[in-house]
Amino acid sequence: MAKSKREAQLTVEQVKSPIGRPADQRTTLIGLRLNKIGRRSHLPDTPAVRGMIAKVAHLVRIVDNA
């Protein structure tokens, strides 16, 4: 059965470098498909993704909440 409802998406942009940060924060950025400053990633708005963003909130910003 096809989904008739479009899933909510988040656009996240990396604004700071993970240099000098713990390894788990670096791997979280990679999990969010971010690894360079200025790179953007479109992700589904799920509790798991929200938790990952909260873990590295000081390194990223939410650009668009569509």
GIURWO-V74090 format. One record per helix or strand of 3 or more residues. SS is the DSSP state (h for helix, s for strand). FROM is the first residue (numbers start at 1). TO is the last residue. If there is no record, write none. Layout:
ss=SS from=FROM to=TO
ss=SS from=FROM to=TO
//
This chain:
ss=s from=9 to=14
ss=h from=23 to=31
ss=s from=40 to=44
ss=h from=47 to=55
ss=s from=60 to=65
//
